[in-house]
Amino acid sequence: MADLHWSHAEKAVARTAFDAALSRELAAIRKEVEAMLQRSTAPTEIWQLHDFLSEKRGEVDRKYDYRYSVLISVFGRLLHEAWVSEADLAGLSSEKLQLIQRSAAGWREVDA
């Protein structure tokens, strides 16, 4: 996959889809943090929030890698996790879309 050519237009589509997925996931994490704060009763629960955020930060940092050599796999995972949709990826070549769909299927198998 490292030898795939990304046109200027595809790079723009990929960047927009990538940024939108990251934004969606960060918004979901924020919502979860806000809910945790609402439910918390003890001041010491703030450390659980810290641990949760540290874990999520690591997950996000590992998942969101915008190198073209790994972007097919990244989009496959994001598609599988529903952070990105096929509509978000419209404008990529049919070859790339097929590879992304195969990657998403692979992620489904991993999670099964």
C-alpha positions as CSV (number, residue, x, y, z in Angstrom):
1,M,0.0,0.0,0.0
2,A,3.0,2.2,0.4
3,D,3.3,2.5,-3.4
4,L,-0.2,3.9,-4.0
5,H,-0.3,7.2,-5.8
6,W,-2.5,9.9,-4.1
7,S,-3.6,12.7,-6.5
8,H,-3.9,16.2,-5.2
9,A,-7.7,15.9,-5.1
10,E,-7.5,12.6,-3.3
11,K,-5.2,14.1,-0.7
12,A,-7.7,16.9,-0.1
13,V,-10.6,14.3,0.3
14,A,-8.4,12.2,2.6
15,R,-7.4,15.2,4.8
16,T,-11.0,16.3,5.1
17,A,-12.2,12.8,6.0
18,F,-9.3,12.3,8.5
19,D,-9.9,15.6,10.2
20,A,-13.7,15.0,10.4
21,A,-13.2,11.5,11.9
22,L,-10.7,12.9,14.5
23,S,-13.1,15.7,15.4
24,R,-16.0,13.2,15.8
25,E,-14.0,10.9,18.0
26,L,-12.7,13.8,20.2
27,A,-16.2,15.1,20.6
28,A,-17.4,11.7,21.7
29,I,-14.6,11.5,24.2
30,R,-15.4,15.0,25.5
31,K,-19.1,13.9,25.9
32,E,-18.0,10.8,27.8
33,V,-15.8,12.9,30.1
34,E,-18.6,15.4,30.8
35,A,-20.9,12.5,31.7
36,M,-18.2,11.0,34.0
37,L,-18.0,14.4,35.7
38,Q,-21.7,14.6,36.1
39,R,-21.8,11.1,37.7
40,S,-18.9,11.7,40.0
41,T,-19.5,12.2,43.7
42,A,-16.1,11.9,45.3
43,P,-13.3,14.4,44.6
44,T,-10.9,11.5,44.2
45,E,-12.7,10.3,41.1
46,I,-10.8,13.0,39.2
47,W,-7.9,10.5,39.0
48,Q,-10.2,8.0,37.3
49,L,-10.9,10.7,34.8
50,H,-7.2,11.4,34.4
51,D,-6.6,7.6,33.7
52,F,-9.4,7.5,31.2
53,L,-8.1,10.5,29.3
54,S,-4.6,9.2,29.3
55,E,-5.8,5.9,27.9
56,K,-7.9,7.6,25.2
57,R,-5.0,9.9,24.3
58,G,-2.8,6.9,23.7
59,E,-5.5,5.2,21.6
60,V,-6.1,8.3,19.5
61,D,-2.4,9.0,19.0
62,R,-1.9,5.4,17.8
63,K,-5.0,5.3,15.6
64,Y,-4.7,8.7,13.8
65,D,-1.6,8.4,11.6
66,Y,-1.8,10.6,8.5
67,R,1.1,9.0,6.5
68,Y,0.0,8.0,3.1
69,S,1.7,4.6,3.5
70,V,-0.7,3.6,6.2
71,L,-3.7,5.7,5.4
72,I,-5.7,2.9,3.8
73,S,-5.5,0.9,7.0
74,V,-6.3,3.9,9.1
75,F,-9.4,4.6,7.0
76,G,-10.3,0.9,7.2
77,R,-10.3,1.1,11.0
78,L,-12.1,4.4,11.1
79,L,-14.8,3.0,8.7
80,H,-15.1,-0.1,10.9
81,E,-15.5,2.0,14.0
82,A,-17.9,4.4,12.2
83,W,-15.8,7.5,12.7
84,V,-15.7,7.9,9.0
85,S,-18.3,6.9,6.4
86,E,-18.0,5.8,2.8
87,A,-19.6,9.2,1.9
88,D,-16.7,10.9,3.6
89,L,-14.3,9.1,1.3
90,A,-16.1,9.9,-1.9
91,G,-13.6,11.2,-4.3
92,L,-11.0,8.5,-3.6
93,S,-10.2,6.1,-6.4
94,S,-12.3,2.9,-6.6
95,E,-9.0,1.0,-5.9
96,K,-8.4,2.8,-2.7
97,L,-12.1,2.5,-1.6
98,Q,-11.9,-1.3,-2.2
99,L,-8.7,-1.5,-0.2
100,I,-10.3,0.5,2.6
101,Q,-13.4,-1.8,2.6
102,R,-11.1,-4.8,2.8
103,S,-9.2,-3.3,5.7
104,A,-12.5,-2.5,7.5
105,A,-13.5,-6.2,7.0
106,G,-10.2,-7.2,8.5
107,W,-10.8,-5.0,11.5
108,R,-14.3,-6.6,11.9
109,E,-12.6,-10.0,12.1
110,V,-10.1,-8.8,14.7
111,D,-12.9,-7.5,16.9
112,A,-15.1,-10.6,16.4
